[in-house]
């Protein structure tokens, strides 16, 4: 099932400014925080050096700039998440997609490398591996895609055949060419599979429930109409 969505809904689902989950994603681990702190410290030092050479005319401007830049460790995640969102928002059209889980398997991915020296004095490179879930989803039209994401404990309950929901993006008005997909939601398990949390998940879940209720209502109306027609058919008299 593929339902086109309005541009306004698209902008609400993927906001221009980072959400809390997106900020947390780019906040990263302690090494990422320390890296941002180092960048902030270097910027502050450079600003102080520039301030010592410039006159008093633009000194306050330099200090304000240095203060903002020195807080890069704090607002950096907002910047990078907003840029990531902008990559999605550049697509002209989007749609609500529902299909099924076709396959699921686990692989290991190299996330970083460490250099060390063994007992013989030889340089050894150690690969740090992280387990990844590979989730293949598809629908009756033949469309399939595979999403790779870090493996979480809550992913254990995902099995082939379960319904899968996501947002698809395209530059084609009829959505005939799907260029990008969002994170995937498994409603039966209330579980998300994603590397980066593109969507406002509360809004997406609410929208999916409304769509489900709308389809159930249409099905009920069609059933009632069919029963009404049978009661008035000549065969029943």
C-alpha positions, 0 to 999 in steps of 0.5 A: 500500500502506498498513500501520497502525502501532502508537502505539509505533512512531509515537513511535519514528519521530517522537521527542519530542526533536529528533534530530541532523538536526532540530537541524541544520535549526533551527540554520539559516544564519549569520543565524539563529545571529546572531539567536539570539545577539542574543536571548540577549544581550538576555535577559542584559542584562534579567536583569542589570537585574532582578538589580540591583533585586531583593534578595539573596533571589532573586538566585541564582535570577535569575542561574540563570535568566539563565544558562539564558536566555543559552544560548538560542542553543544550546538554541533549535533543540532547543526549536523542533524538539521543538515541530515534532515535537509537532505530528505526535505529536498525531495518534492514528494513523499508517501506512506508505505506499508508492506511486509517483512520479507527477510531478516539477517545479522551481519558484522560491520567494521565501525573503527580500527585500532592499531596496537603492537603484538609481543613480537613488536609488529604493528597489528590493526584490530577491527572493531565489529558491530552487529547489524540487522539487515531488514528486507521489506517489500510489497505486492508491486514487487518493490523491495528494499533492505535497511541496515541498522545497529542491532538492538535487543528489541529487534528479536521479535521481528519475523518475516510476514509482519507488517512494516511501515515507512516513509518513502521519498521521490522526485516523481509526483506519482511516486513511481521512482522511490529514491529514499526511504526512512526508518521502518516501523513494525507496528505489531511489535511497536519497534523501530529499525533505523540507523538515523531517526529521520521521522517524528515517530509519535506523529508517524505512529498517530498518522498510521493509526488514523490511516488504519481506522480509515481503511477499516471504516471504508471496509465496513461501509462497503460491507454494509452497502453490500448487505443492503443490496442483497436485502433488496435483490429479487432473489431475496423476495 
